[in-house]
């Protein structure tokens, strides 16, 4: 697994790098060697935060955890990623060829697969608008995201509300 590190307000020592690499090696049983991982480490007022993002075959696994100690946050993040793999094992076997042999003890990972159930379908006209208009419309509807056609590019975009109470924009790559 190829690992890329990013540190913000955090001193990235060789010890921390080695610990992260060693922990991520445990996930090698699920992924091929060409898999890429991005590890972002942040120093915060009340502790430390880690974001682990793994890119494999068009699928993205992501976990973000905070703790007073970066090692504890790393353990929590890796637990989240392993849980994502276990929970969606059947779908992932079909999509990115994670084999049943990848699991050391398949019985230990047996969880009932959740059926994906769509409980509501909405249809609405997508009108061209600016990003600012889309954010205003999203707020008027009290939604956390809004799909719209960008009047500047003509592409479908999504605006969304982030945890930090600012906004994000998702644009397709053509």
Secondary structure, 3 states (H helix, E strand, C coil): CEEEEEEECCCCCHHHHHHHHHHHHHHHHCCCCCCEEEEEEEEECCEEEEEEEEEECCEEEEEEEEECCHHHHHHHHHHHHHHHHHHCHHHHHHHHCCCHHHCCCHHHHCCCCCCCCCCCCCCCCCCEECHHHHHHHHHHHCCCEEEEEECCCCCEEEEEECCCCCEEEEECCC
